[in-house]
């Protein structure tokens, strides 16, 4: 699954931290910085999938989620 926006994008420095627990670009007291860290744990740990991010300043952001499907016949 691909989720993309046409926003302002993010720097390489920020992009490398977005899945870190408690990382936020918001001011102190606004937000917990847990959303993408929890999402990463669910996709990677619970479903053995992958989540990645493509972004650049001025070019928007795209999140890519890959979750394996088990098919039994």
N, C-alpha and C positions, 0 to 999 in steps of 0.2 A: 504494500500500500504506500502511496506517495501522498504527502500532504504539503502543499506549497502556498506561499503568500507572495505578494508583490511589495512587501514592506521595505524598510531601510536596510535590511540585512544585518550582519554582525561581523565584527573583526575576527581574525584568526585566533587571537588570544581568548576572546569570549567563547567562540565556538568550541575550543578545546576544554572548556570548563562546564558547559551546560548540563552535563549528566552528573556532575559532582554534587553530593549532598550539601545542602545549605548555600549553594552558589546562587546569587541573585544580582541583577543589575539595578534593582530597586533600592531606594533609600532605606536606611536602618529603620526597622519597625514596620516596614511595608512588605508583606510576602515572606514566605519561609524558605524559598529556594528548594523545595522538596518535589515539586511536580514532575520534572523530567528525570530526576534521580529515581523516584518510585516507578515511573513508567519504564525506565531502562531496566530496573530489577525485574519487573513483571515480564517484560518481553524476553530478556536474556536468561534470567534464572529460572523462571517458572515454565516458560514455553520453549526454551532453547533456541530462541530466534536472535535476530540482530536489529538494532536501531542505529541509524546513522543520520548525519546532518550535513547538508551542503549549503553554504552561505557565503556571501561576500558583501562588503559594504556597498550599498546602492543597487544590489541585485536581488534582494529578497532572500527567503530561506525555504529550504525543502527538507522535510523529515522523511526518511524511508524506513518503513517497518517491514521486516521479513519474519514470518512465523511458519515453521515447517508444518506440513499437513501429513497426518498419518492416515493412509487409506488401507482398509482391510477388505479383501474380497472373499 
